[in-house]
Amino acid sequence: MAEEHKYSDSEFEKLLSDYDYSFTKGDLVKGIVCSYDSTGAIVDIGSKTAAFVPEREAIVDKGTSLEKTLEKGKEYEFLIIREEDEDGRFTLSYKKVAMAYNWRELEEAKAANATVEGQVVSVVKGGVLVEVKGIRGFIPSSHLRVKSMDDIIGSTLELKILTMDVQQGNFILSNKRVYTEDKEDLKRDTLANIEIGKVVKGEVVRITDFGAFVDIGGIDALLPLSQISWKWVDHPSDILKVGDIIEVEVIVIDNDKQRISVSLKNLEKDPWEEAYAQLKEGSKTEGVITRIKHFGAFVEVYDGVEALLQNDEMVDYQNKHDVVLKEGDKIQVKIVKFSPEDRRISLSLSDD
């Protein structure tokens, strides 16, 4: 049996710097496609090792190859869907991000009374199925301008969106004009008056794996998962639901793409400041294990504040007490080092 390695203070500091806490499940990251293998694409996201995109999480439009979807050398936006494996490699999804943005573009097209292009993929009872931006929709027969459906499969149609329910995946279209309200003026007005740091009120209109979209005046602003709360959040639906009216702070504005990102947690008091006043190096406290990784465990030692307990400390404790620590366990820990400027706390286990 291999001997467990004891880290010195300098080694542990290097360990902390090697593992970038900013990368976690549910985060949106940018990465450059490096290469391909038989099952997916290898992407550099700036972590210690390359990340991986399985082919099923890359292809948006059927019939398009992996290499054309994710071109080598180009930068794309990805969702982290699985944290580090034993090799320290993250698993990413391009499809989830692209589909989320596609749904949002379709919602905006509906709101703006704009037309969208869709390709007919099959004839079904009562109408046809079409594919728009990789999303399947339905056109009732009464909303088709064709005399016969015999040759319609494969044709491209200019369409209007009748109704859509993103949560249920329902998407009904027509090639007839059904709406007249134009919201472009409202969007332009919002962009003209918005600024970073401004607190605005909005309605939660959609929830995804990596956050929520909040309508702040004709624009669906992205509220990333990491900006929802200071506490660890598994999924946005644990905190928010569609229809909630919330106040958020604007943190990113991209006028070219008409995209805005907002934060909910910025409107709460920073728990790290309170923790620094309460927790001191050398002091002991009770914590709750929130996540366990191959390099150690994250322990919530103050409401909204997580600290790192290195793996060899856990192994020693488990061997000594013949127990297996798991998420949700309460443990007595000692604050070994508190670096408030880096928002990092390192721990040791206390038997007291």
N, C-alpha and C positions, 0 to 999 in steps of 0.2 A: 504493500500500500504506500502510495506516494506521501511524503511528508508535507503537511500544510505549511505554506510559506507565510512567515510573519513579516508584515510590512513595517519598515521604518517610517518616521515622520516624513522624510523627503520622498520616499517611495510612494507613500499614500497620497501626498500632494500631487505627485505626477499622475497617479491613478485618477485622481479627481479631474485633472486637466485633460486626461486622455478621453474620458467619457463626458461628452458634451450633453448636459442635462436638457438642453433646448430641444433635442430630438426625442420625441416620444409619440406613442400611438395617437393618431387623430390630428397630428400636425400637418400643415401644408408646407412642403419644402420644394425648392428649385434644385434641379439636377441636370447634369450633362450626360447624354447617352455615350457610353464608352465602347461597348461591344455587345455581342449577342451569343447565346448558347442555344442548345436544342429546345429549351423550355421557356426562354424569355430574354430580357435585356438587362445588361449590367449598367448601373447608373452611379455617377459620382455626385454625392450630395454634400460632400465636405466632411463626412464622418470618418472615423478611423479606418473603416473598411468600405468597399463599394456596396451599394444597395442593389436589390434585385426586384425586377418587375416581371411577374409571371405573364405569359402570353395572354392568358384569359383576362388579366387585369390591364392589358394594354390595348387590345383591339376594340375600337368603338364601332366602326363601320365594317360589317361583314364583307369579305372579298378583298379587303385591304390588308396587305402583309404587315408583319411586325416591323420590318425595316422601313416601310413607307409611313407607318403610323408614328414611330419613334425613330427619327433619322439620326444616324451616328454623328456625334459632334455638336448636335443642337441641344439647347436648354429647354426643358419643359417643367411644368408644375405637377407635383405628385402628392398623394396622400399616403402617410405612413399607416399601413393596415396591420402590421405586426412588428413588434419591437425586436431587438437583437436576438438572433438565434445563438447557438453555441459558438459559432464562428464570428459573432459580433456583427452580423449582417442584417440590416433592416429589409423588410418586404414592403414594396410600394405598389400603389395603384395609380395608373394614369386614367383608366376608364372611368373610375368613380368621380374624379375631378372634372373630366371632360363632360360627362353626362350631367353632372350637377350644373355646370355652366350652360350646357345646352338647354336644360329645363328652364334655367333662368332667362336665357335668350328667348325662348318660346313664350314665357310669361310676359316678357317685355314686348314681344311682337304682338301678342294678343291685346295688351294694354294700349299699344300704339296703333292698333288697327292696321298693322302691317301684314303683308302677304308672306308666306313661307313656301318653299319648294318641297314637295314630297314625291317619293317614287312608290307606285303601286306594287305591292309584293304578292298579294293574293286576293281572290274573290271569296267572300264569306257570306253567310246568311245575312241579308239586310243591307249589304254594302261591300266595301273593300277595306283592306288593311294597307296602310301606307307607312313608309319609314321617313321620318323627318329628323335630320341630325342624329341618326342612330336610335331614335325613339319611335316605337310603333304607335300609330294612331288609327282611328276608325273614321271612315266617311260613310254616312248613311246613304242609301240609294237615292233618297229624295234630294240629296245635296250634290249629286254628280251631274255634270253636263255632258253626258254621253248617251247615245242611242243604244249602244250595245256594249256589254262588258267582255265580249269575247276576246278583244285584242288590247284590253286596257292594262294587263299585267306588264310591268316594266316601264310604263310611260311615266313621265314626270308632269306633275300638275302644280299650278299656282293655287295656293290654298289660304283660307282664313281660318282662324282658330275659333271654334264655337265655345267649347268648355274644356277645362283641364283640371285634374285633381292630382297634384304631384304625389301626395302621400299614397293614394290608391293606384297611381300609374294610369289613370284614365285620361284619354286624350281624344277628343272628337273634333273633326274638322269639316270644312265646307269650302267649295270654290265659289260660293255666293257671298256677297257683301252682307255682313250681319251686325257689325258694330260701326259706330261713327265717332265715338269719343277719341280724341287724340291727346295723348299725355306728353308729347315731346316738349311742349312749352314748360310744363311743370318740372320735367327732368332738367331742362336747361336752367331754369330758375334756381333749382336746388343746388346744382353744381356751381352756379355763379355766387351763391351766398354761403356755401359751406366752407369751413376751414378746420385745420387740424387743431384739436383741443376743444372744439365746440361740443357742447352737450345738447343732444337732440332727442326728441321722443319719436318712437317708431313702433310698428306692429310686426311681430314675428309672423312671417308668411310662409316660411319653409324651414324644415329641420333636416340636416344631412349628417353623415357620420363624422364630418370634420368641423361642424359648426352649425350656425343658423343664419338665415337671411332675414334682415329686418328692413321693412319698407319705411324709409325716412323722408318720403316726399317724391314718389315716382321712381325712386332708385332703390333697388334691393341691396343694402349694404351687407357685407359679410362680417359676421361675428364669429371669429375662429374659436374652436374648442378651447384653446389655451387662454383665451381672453374672457371666458365666461365667469370663472371664479378663481380665487386664489387657492382653493382646495382642489384636490384631484377629482376630475370629472370623467367618468367612463364614457358617457354619451350625452349630447346636448339635451335629449329628451328627459334626462334625469332632473334637469333644472327648468327647462322651458317647454312651452307647448304653443302650437300654432294659435294665433289670436291674442297672445299676450301683448300688452302695451307696456313697453319698457323704455327707460332712458339709457342712452349709451353715449360714449365719448368717441369722437372721430379721431382715428389714429393714422389712417393712410388715405390719400386721395390720388387717383390716377385719372386725370382728365381725359387723356387720349382714349383710354378704354372705358371711360365712364364707370369706373369701379371705386367703391369706397369700402374701407374696413373700419370696424368700430370695436370698442371694448366695453364690457360691462363691469369687469373687475376693477377698472381704473377709478370707478366711482365709489369704491369701497376703500376703507382705510387699509394701508399696506400692513399686513400682519407681521412682516419681518421687522418693522420698526418697533412694534409692541413686543415682539419676541425678544429683541435685543435688550429691551429694558427689563425683561423678566428672567431670561436665561443667561447664565454666565459660564464661562469656561471653568470646568472642574465641578460644576453643580450637577446634581442628579435629578432626574425627572421621569415621569411615566410617559411612554409613547405608544402609538398604535402602528403596527406594520401595515403599510398601504400597498406596497409592491415589492416583489422579490425578483432580483435579477441574478445573472451568473456571477456578477462581481460584488453582490451585496444586497442589502434591503433598504428601501426607503421607509422611514419611520416618521409619522406625524408627531412632532414634539410640542407643537403649539397649533392652535386652530388656524389652518391654512399654511403651515410651515412644515416642510419635510426635510429630514436630515438623512445622511447616508451612514449606514452601519456596514463596515466591510465584511466580506464573506468569511475570512478566517476567524473573526470574532464570533460569527454565528455558528460556525462548525465547532469551535471549542465549547461554546455554551451548550449546543445540542448534545455533544458527546458527553459532557460532564453531567448533564441533567437527564440524559436519555429521553429527549423530546425532539420533535420536529416543529420548528417555527413555521407559521403560515400567516397569510394575509388576515388581518383582523385581530391577531394576538396582541395583548397588552404586555409590554415589557418594561422593566426598569433599566434606564440607560444613563450614561454619564456623558456630558458635553465635553468632548476632547478639544475641539477647536471650533470657534464661531467666527466666520468671516462675513459680516453683514454687507460689505461692499460687493462681494461676489455672490451673496445669497447662498452661502454654503455652510453647512454644519456637519462635522464629523463626530461619530459617536463610538463609545465602547459599551459593552454590556456590564451592568452592575448586578451583583447577587444580593445586594442589601434590600 
